[in-house]
Amino acid sequence: SSGMYAGKPVATMRRFGGGIAIYIGTFTTTEFYDELLNRLLRMGVMEEVFPGQAGVEAARRSGDGKELLFLLNHGEEVSELCLGTRVFRDLVSGERLSGSLRIAGLDFKVVTPS
């Protein structure tokens, strides 16, 4: 709260084209990021891929009629994702996935809707 950046925002957001850019210029708390993500969800800027799955990062990439999901388990324990009625194909193993998906600790999956 002192120095040349006193009174300046620590986070800024700008819409550009069909997207949005957010700059966060500070180290902050998990609660800050939780609130930021919840706000972006309420704004409709983003959507949850697998709701409520702590420790698993899910990133969706899509274009040209294709969709990829990158699922990273940051925890050391196995994490199990409920797929609901969705069916996916594991792009590394070729396995068809339905019902649930297990990701080993500190591991990842790259999947596509099947």
C-alpha positions as semicolon CSV with decimal commas, in nm:
position;residue;x (nm);y (nm);z (nm)
1;S;0,000;0,000;0,000
2;S;0,296;0,230;-0,034
3;G;0,535;0,317;-0,313
4;M;0,476;0,397;-0,676
5;Y;0,187;0,150;-0,715
6;A;-0,009;0,263;-0,409
7;G;-0,373;0,320;-0,501
8;K;-0,339;0,137;-0,834
9;P;-0,545;-0,170;-0,927
10;V;-0,387;-0,511;-0,876
11;A;-0,616;-0,669;-1,135
12;T;-0,754;-0,538;-1,462
13;M;-0,993;-0,687;-1,714
14;R;-1,051;-0,596;-2,076
15;R;-1,278;-0,741;-2,339
16;F;-1,122;-0,782;-2,681
17;G;-1,300;-0,936;-2,979
18;G;-1,485;-1,242;-2,854
19;G;-1,264;-1,289;-2,552
20;I;-1,147;-1,133;-2,232
21;A;-0,801;-1,066;-2,089
22;I;-0,733;-1,046;-1,717
23;Y;-0,407;-0,922;-1,570
24;I;-0,332;-0,988;-1,203
25;G;-0,023;-0,806;-1,081
26;T;0,010;-0,943;-0,730
27;F;0,051;-1,257;-0,524
28;T;-0,279;-1,321;-0,354
29;T;-0,489;-1,582;-0,176
30;T;-0,681;-1,885;-0,292
31;E;-0,997;-1,705;-0,180
32;F;-0,921;-1,422;-0,426
33;Y;-0,893;-1,666;-0,717
34;D;-1,206;-1,855;-0,606
35;E;-1,402;-1,528;-0,605
36;L;-1,256;-1,423;-0,941
37;L;-1,353;-1,754;-1,101
38;N;-1,701;-1,743;-0,947
39;R;-1,749;-1,390;-1,080
40;L;-1,637;-1,494;-1,429
41;L;-1,878;-1,788;-1,417
42;R;-2,165;-1,556;-1,318
43;M;-2,070;-1,316;-1,600
44;G;-2,091;-1,602;-1,850
45;V;-1,731;-1,545;-1,956
46;M;-1,638;-1,903;-1,875
47;E;-1,803;-2,229;-1,776
48;E;-1,704;-2,513;-1,548
49;V;-1,589;-2,823;-1,729
50;F;-1,608;-3,054;-1,426
51;P;-1,780;-2,869;-1,138
52;G;-1,645;-2,906;-0,787
53;Q;-1,342;-3,122;-0,865
54;A;-1,076;-2,988;-0,629
55;G;-0,716;-3,028;-0,740
56;V;-0,797;-3,103;-1,105
57;E;-0,737;-2,834;-1,364
58;A;-0,957;-2,865;-1,671
59;A;-0,890;-2,659;-1,982
60;R;-1,105;-2,675;-2,294
61;R;-0,969;-2,588;-2,637
62;S;-1,199;-2,583;-2,938
63;G;-1,203;-2,472;-3,298
64;D;-1,285;-2,596;-3,646
65;G;-1,557;-2,820;-3,502
66;K;-1,312;-3,001;-3,273
67;E;-1,283;-2,998;-2,895
68;L;-1,003;-3,109;-2,663
69;L;-1,004;-3,126;-2,284
70;F;-0,677;-3,115;-2,095
71;L;-0,721;-3,256;-1,743
72;L;-0,434;-3,215;-1,497
73;N;-0,441;-3,368;-1,150
74;H;-0,227;-3,139;-0,932
75;G;-0,280;-3,359;-0,625
76;E;-0,075;-3,660;-0,523
77;E;-0,379;-3,887;-0,485
78;V;-0,594;-4,041;-0,759
79;S;-0,883;-3,817;-0,856
80;E;-1,206;-3,948;-1,004
81;L;-1,420;-3,731;-1,231
82;C;-1,788;-3,804;-1,285
83;L;-1,857;-3,784;-1,658
84;G;-2,235;-3,802;-1,620
85;T;-2,385;-3,900;-1,954
86;R;-2,087;-3,770;-2,150
87;V;-1,861;-4,008;-2,340
88;F;-1,499;-3,924;-2,424
89;R;-1,201;-4,080;-2,597
90;D;-0,857;-4,067;-2,435
91;L;-0,626;-3,930;-2,705
92;V;-0,317;-4,096;-2,557
93;S;-0,449;-4,450;-2,501
94;G;-0,744;-4,445;-2,744
95;E;-0,967;-4,578;-2,464
96;R;-1,340;-4,496;-2,470
97;L;-1,438;-4,329;-2,140
98;S;-1,784;-4,322;-1,985
99;G;-1,929;-4,304;-1,635
100;S;-1,615;-4,185;-1,458
101;L;-1,254;-4,107;-1,530
102;R;-0,964;-4,175;-1,294
103;I;-0,651;-3,961;-1,312
104;A;-0,349;-4,073;-1,114
105;G;-0,182;-3,827;-0,879
106;L;0,035;-3,570;-1,059
107;D;-0,085;-3,707;-1,394
108;F;-0,294;-3,580;-1,685
109;K;-0,542;-3,688;-1,953
110;V;-0,618;-3,536;-2,290
111;V;-0,965;-3,633;-2,405
112;T;-1,214;-3,546;-2,675
113;P;-1,592;-3,597;-2,684
114;S;-1,670;-3,928;-2,854
